[in-house]
Amino acid sequence: MAVKAKKISKAEQLARLKTEFTETERIILSRRSVRLYTEEQVPEFMVKRILEAGRFAPSAGNSQPWKFVVLRDPDMMNGIADTVVKLCKMLRVTMDYRREGFQWLRPFTKFWTRLRYNDLHWVPLGAACLIAEGKLGLWHGAPTVILIFKDVRGVSNPDLDCGIAGQNMVLAAHSMGLGTCWVGFVRPAFEYTGKWRRSLGIEFPYKFANSIAIGWPKGEPDGMVGRQTHATDWYEYGTKKTIY
């Protein structure tokens, strides 16, 4: 027989909130991107619960502009990873001017970086070079991957809606003791080749948005990590203040 939780007053609740984090806050603040997993597969029922958390995410007009695809087939996952490695090698050859004897590429790379700053910022470009060199695994050995595809016809901003759904899934997985990592480097396999779109039956109006690696983490990577504090402007009753 279930025990009914004792209801506390608003005053008691506020007093508790002043000194304690809620369970939801603890999950958010202790989440880490995990890049080292055990080989043990995630139970199917847990994956379904994670998908449900994504399905319950808010979206503009409740249009739910997403399609989730679960990968647990090693051959398929390795095949997609191989495709990404090949494309990263091509990118490295044409863009990485840091290699000895290739400094002449620098103006070309800088030009394209200005045009496509998000894609060719040195953070993703540097990681792409590591993937090309075999020094960084695509999904870091995670046994389960959830691919998120956006419906390009979605109301307002389907990219944002897919991000919210993905964050719901990441936090749900973390609350279950699992590790996760957002992996956007899969996109070239779906944008620059048609092989994997055909293999997974992905057709219009769906376009790759992102992917989430999921598995049992090696060690204990959880823990609150210091983050840069950004100034926030706060307007109230005709006055402005800045909080940090």
Beta strands, then each sheet from edge to edge (+ up, - down):
strand 1: 66-71
strand 2: 144-151
strand 3: 179-182
strand 4: 206-215
strand 5: 232-236
strand 6: 239-243
sheet 1: 1+ 2- 4+ 3-
sheet 2: 5+ 6-
end
